Amino acid sequence: MKSAVAQIGSVLFDPAATMERVEQWCRTAADQGAELLVFPEALLGGYPKLQTFGATLGQRTEAGRDLFLRYFRAAIDCPGVETVRLAELSRELQMHIVIGVIERDLGTLYCSSLLFTPEMGLAAKHRKLMPTASERLLWGQGDGTTMQVVATGVGRVGTAICWENYMPLYRQHLYAQGVELWCAPTVDSREMWQISMRHIAYEGRCFVLSACHWLTKDDWPEDLREEGGTIDGGSVIIAPTGEVIAGPLKREGLLFAEIDLDQVPRGKFDLDVAGHYSRPDVFDLQVRTR
């Protein structure tokens, strides 16, 4: 199975233009034979790096509230027009798509990851459990109801968004569900992140596909361009042995890798019969869904 990650950026505060960009890269990946394509965190809706939204301890500015309104309007509904279009693309191109979005639900925004399959359309939604640091000014917290691994035509797909990958119990929850294709949409472009991806692939004996933003000054609207931040990629694809089989990428574009799911059980040969050091006789992982 040929897999791909797309290292691209949003057109910030312009979801329609971002959706056009997403469709273009979906078609490019499909033309090159990809059956699974992973996009970065918060791609639809955007990751407004370095923006403070006028927030200090105990105080908000009116300009900051105006910027948040602008961000709120750029988020997407789920389901909504964008998810309908992504489901159509998945079916038309016969390609599985994982994409990071900013999801608007009544008055709350969530950093979510969506999975689309040719057979099911929108097959799964995962909301980031704990936004990192000042992200909590913008996004609500997910809960235990959206932490599923999904059996698809290309393998068992699970998602951990950015620094959720540093939550050991969440990792164990995905391992316990037999994740084979670990999708990690992110905005973390540091070398340390790539080291973490190798560790997770080796710990979980699964393939890891990490898609990072490639965000430039040109992706910002003119009035925010000077103060807006950039993100310089580092997307990777890792085998269950911990070996980097594609990347890290340091430009806009696609990474491709051939994935043989037989490598997953082969990699578990030196682990216990359950496929991981789970020791259910000693440890009991309980997930609260309410």
C-alpha positions as CSV (number, residue, x, y, z in Angstrom):
1,M,0.0,0.0,0.0
2,K,1.4,3.4,-0.9
3,S,1.0,6.0,1.8
4,A,1.7,9.8,1.8
5,V,1.8,12.8,4.0
6,A,1.2,16.3,2.8
7,Q,3.4,19.0,4.2
8,I,1.5,22.2,3.3
9,G,0.1,25.2,5.1
10,S,-3.3,26.9,5.5
11,V,-4.4,30.0,3.8
12,L,-5.0,31.6,7.1
13,F,-8.5,32.9,7.9
14,D,-9.7,31.6,4.4
15,P,-11.2,28.1,4.7
16,A,-12.4,28.1,1.1
17,A,-9.0,28.8,-0.3
18,T,-7.5,26.3,2.0
19,M,-10.0,23.7,0.9
20,E,-8.9,24.3,-2.8
21,R,-5.3,23.7,-1.7
22,V,-6.3,20.5,0.0
23,E,-8.2,19.2,-3.0
24,Q,-5.2,20.0,-5.3
25,W,-2.8,18.0,-3.1
26,C,-5.3,15.1,-2.7
27,R,-5.4,14.8,-6.5
28,T,-1.6,15.0,-6.8
29,A,-1.2,12.2,-4.2
30,A,-3.9,10.1,-5.9
31,D,-2.2,10.5,-9.3
32,Q,0.9,9.0,-7.8
33,G,-0.9,6.0,-6.4
34,A,-1.4,7.0,-2.7
35,E,-4.2,5.0,-0.9
36,L,-3.7,6.9,2.4
37,L,-2.9,10.6,2.7
38,V,-2.3,12.4,6.0
39,F,-2.6,16.2,6.4
40,P,-1.2,18.4,9.2
41,E,-2.9,19.5,12.4
42,A,-5.5,22.4,12.2
43,L,-5.1,22.7,8.5
44,L,-8.7,23.7,7.8
45,G,-9.2,26.5,10.2
46,G,-5.5,27.3,10.6
47,Y,-2.9,27.5,13.3
48,P,-2.3,31.2,14.0
49,K,1.2,30.8,15.3
50,L,2.5,33.7,17.5
51,Q,-0.8,35.4,17.8
52,T,-1.7,36.5,21.4
53,F,-5.3,37.4,20.7
54,G,-4.8,40.2,23.2
55,A,-4.9,37.9,26.2
56,T,-3.0,38.6,29.4
57,L,-3.8,37.2,32.9
58,G,-7.2,38.5,33.8
59,Q,-7.7,40.7,30.8
60,R,-8.7,40.6,27.1
61,T,-8.4,43.4,24.6
62,E,-11.2,44.4,22.1
63,A,-8.7,43.9,19.2
64,G,-8.1,40.4,20.5
65,R,-11.8,39.6,20.7
66,D,-12.1,40.8,17.1
67,L,-9.3,38.5,16.0
68,F,-10.9,35.6,17.8
69,L,-14.2,36.3,16.0
70,R,-12.3,36.2,12.7
71,Y,-10.7,32.9,13.7
72,F,-14.1,31.5,14.9
73,R,-15.6,32.3,11.5
74,A,-12.7,30.5,9.7
75,A,-13.5,27.2,11.6
76,I,-15.5,24.5,10.0
77,D,-18.7,22.7,11.0
78,C,-18.6,18.9,11.3
79,P,-20.6,17.7,9.5
80,G,-20.6,20.7,7.0
81,V,-19.7,21.7,3.5
82,E,-16.0,20.9,3.8
83,T,-16.6,17.4,5.3
84,V,-19.1,16.6,2.5
85,R,-16.5,17.6,-0.1
86,L,-13.8,15.6,1.6
87,A,-16.0,12.5,1.7
88,E,-16.7,13.0,-2.1
89,L,-12.9,13.3,-2.8
90,S,-12.2,10.2,-0.8
91,R,-14.8,8.2,-2.7
92,E,-13.8,9.6,-6.1
93,L,-10.1,9.1,-5.6
94,Q,-10.4,5.8,-3.7
95,M,-8.1,7.3,-1.1
96,H,-8.2,7.4,2.7
97,I,-7.8,10.9,4.1
98,V,-6.7,12.0,7.6
99,I,-6.9,15.8,8.1
100,G,-6.5,18.2,11.0
101,V,-9.3,20.8,11.3
102,I,-10.6,23.5,13.7
103,E,-14.1,22.3,14.4
104,R,-16.8,24.7,15.4
105,D,-19.5,23.3,17.7
106,L,-21.9,25.9,19.0
107,G,-19.7,28.4,20.9
108,T,-16.6,26.2,21.2
109,L,-13.7,25.4,18.9
110,Y,-11.9,22.1,18.9
111,C,-8.7,21.0,17.3
112,S,-9.9,17.8,15.7
113,S,-8.7,15.1,13.3
114,L,-11.0,13.6,10.7
115,L,-10.8,10.3,8.9
116,F,-12.5,9.8,5.6
117,T,-12.7,6.4,3.8
118,P,-14.1,5.6,0.3
119,E,-16.6,3.3,1.8
120,M,-17.8,5.2,4.9
121,G,-17.2,8.8,4.1
122,L,-16.5,10.6,7.4
123,A,-15.6,7.5,9.4
124,A,-14.2,9.0,12.6
125,K,-13.6,12.3,14.4
126,H,-11.0,12.7,17.2
127,R,-10.9,15.9,19.3
128,K,-7.6,16.8,20.9
129,L,-7.7,15.8,24.5
130,M,-5.5,18.6,25.9
131,P,-4.6,21.6,23.9
132,T,-1.0,22.7,24.7
133,A,-0.3,25.8,26.7
134,S,-1.9,29.0,25.2
135,E,-3.8,26.8,22.6
136,R,-6.3,26.5,25.6
137,L,-7.3,30.1,25.0
138,L,-8.8,29.1,21.7
139,W,-9.7,25.4,21.8
140,G,-11.9,23.3,24.1
141,Q,-10.8,19.9,25.4
142,G,-11.8,16.6,23.9
143,D,-13.0,13.6,25.9
144,G,-13.0,9.8,25.9
145,T,-15.7,9.4,23.3
146,T,-13.5,10.2,20.3
147,M,-10.4,8.0,20.8
148,Q,-11.2,5.1,18.4
149,V,-9.0,3.1,16.1
150,V,-10.9,2.4,12.9
151,A,-10.6,-0.7,10.8
152,T,-10.3,0.4,7.2
153,G,-9.4,-1.0,3.8
154,V,-5.8,0.0,4.3
155,G,-5.4,-1.1,7.9
156,R,-6.3,-0.1,11.5
157,V,-6.0,3.7,11.7
158,G,-5.6,5.7,14.8
159,T,-4.8,9.4,15.4
160,A,-2.9,11.4,18.0
161,I,-2.7,15.1,17.5
162,C,0.6,16.9,18.2
163,W,1.5,16.7,21.9
164,E,-1.1,14.1,22.6
165,N,1.7,11.8,21.4
166,Y,3.3,12.6,24.8
167,M,0.4,11.2,26.8
168,P,1.5,7.6,27.7
169,L,-2.0,6.4,28.7
170,Y,-3.5,7.6,25.4
171,R,-0.7,5.8,23.5
172,Q,-1.5,2.7,25.4
173,H,-5.2,3.1,24.6
174,L,-4.4,3.1,20.9
175,Y,-2.0,0.2,21.2
176,A,-4.6,-1.8,23.0
177,Q,-6.9,-1.3,20.0
178,G,-4.3,-2.8,17.6
179,V,-3.4,0.4,15.8
180,E,-1.3,-0.3,12.7
181,L,-1.2,3.1,11.0
182,W,-0.5,5.8,13.6
183,C,-1.4,9.2,12.1
184,A,0.2,12.2,13.9
185,P,-0.9,15.6,12.5
186,T,1.3,18.2,14.1
187,V,2.8,21.7,14.0
188,D,6.0,20.7,15.8
189,S,8.9,21.0,13.4
190,R,11.7,20.3,15.8
191,E,14.1,17.4,15.5
192,M,13.0,16.2,19.0
193,W,9.5,15.6,17.5
194,Q,11.0,13.3,14.8
195,I,12.8,11.4,17.5
196,S,9.5,11.0,19.4
197,M,7.9,9.6,16.3
198,R,10.6,7.0,15.9
199,H,10.1,6.0,19.6
200,I,6.3,5.6,19.2
201,A,6.7,3.5,16.0
202,Y,9.1,1.2,17.9
203,E,7.2,1.1,21.1
204,G,3.8,0.4,19.4
205,R,5.3,-1.7,16.5
206,C,3.2,0.3,14.1
207,F,3.8,2.6,11.1
208,V,3.8,6.3,12.1
209,L,2.8,9.0,9.6
210,S,3.6,12.5,10.9
211,A,2.4,15.4,8.8
212,C,3.7,18.9,9.8
213,H,2.7,22.3,8.5
214,W,4.8,24.2,6.0
215,L,3.5,27.7,6.9
216,T,5.1,30.8,5.3
217,K,4.6,34.5,5.6
218,D,2.7,34.4,2.3
219,D,0.0,32.2,3.9
220,W,-1.0,35.1,6.2
221,P,-3.3,37.9,5.3
222,E,-1.5,41.2,4.7
223,D,-2.6,42.9,7.9
224,L,-1.1,40.0,10.0
225,R,1.9,39.0,7.9
226,E,4.5,40.9,9.8
227,E,3.6,39.5,13.2
228,G,2.5,36.0,12.0
229,G,4.7,33.0,12.6
230,T,6.1,30.4,10.3
231,I,6.4,26.6,10.5
232,D,9.1,24.8,8.7
233,G,8.0,21.2,8.4
234,G,9.9,18.0,9.2
235,S,7.2,15.5,8.2
236,V,8.3,11.8,8.4
237,I,7.1,8.3,7.9
238,I,8.4,5.6,10.2
239,A,8.4,1.8,10.0
240,P,7.6,-0.4,13.1
241,T,11.3,-1.0,13.5
242,G,11.8,2.7,14.2
243,E,13.5,3.2,10.9
244,V,12.8,6.5,9.0
245,I,11.5,5.4,5.6
246,A,10.6,8.8,4.3
247,G,11.6,12.3,5.3
248,P,12.2,14.5,7.2
249,L,10.8,16.9,4.6
250,K,12.0,20.5,4.7
251,R,9.9,22.1,1.9
252,E,6.3,22.1,0.8
253,G,5.3,18.9,-0.8
254,L,4.4,15.2,-0.4
255,L,6.3,12.3,1.2
256,F,5.6,8.8,0.0
257,A,6.3,5.4,1.4
258,E,5.3,1.8,0.6
259,I,3.7,0.2,3.6
260,D,3.6,-3.6,4.1
261,L,1.3,-4.3,7.1
262,D,3.0,-7.7,7.5
263,Q,5.8,-5.7,9.1
264,V,3.5,-5.0,12.1
265,P,3.1,-8.6,13.3
266,R,6.7,-9.4,12.3
267,G,7.9,-6.5,14.5
268,K,5.9,-7.9,17.5
269,F,7.7,-11.2,17.4
270,D,10.0,-10.2,20.3
271,L,7.1,-8.8,22.4
272,D,4.4,-10.7,24.4
273,V,1.6,-12.6,22.7
274,A,-0.8,-9.7,23.2
275,G,1.5,-7.6,20.9
276,H,2.7,-5.3,23.6
277,Y,4.0,-5.2,27.2
278,S,0.4,-4.7,28.4
279,R,0.4,-7.1,31.4
280,P,-3.4,-7.1,31.9
281,D,-2.9,-9.3,34.9
282,V,-1.1,-6.4,36.6
283,F,-2.3,-3.2,34.9
284,D,-5.8,-2.1,34.1
285,L,-6.4,0.8,31.8
286,Q,-9.9,2.3,32.2
287,V,-11.2,4.9,29.7
288,R,-14.0,7.2,30.9
289,T,-16.4,8.0,28.0
290,R,-18.9,10.0,30.1
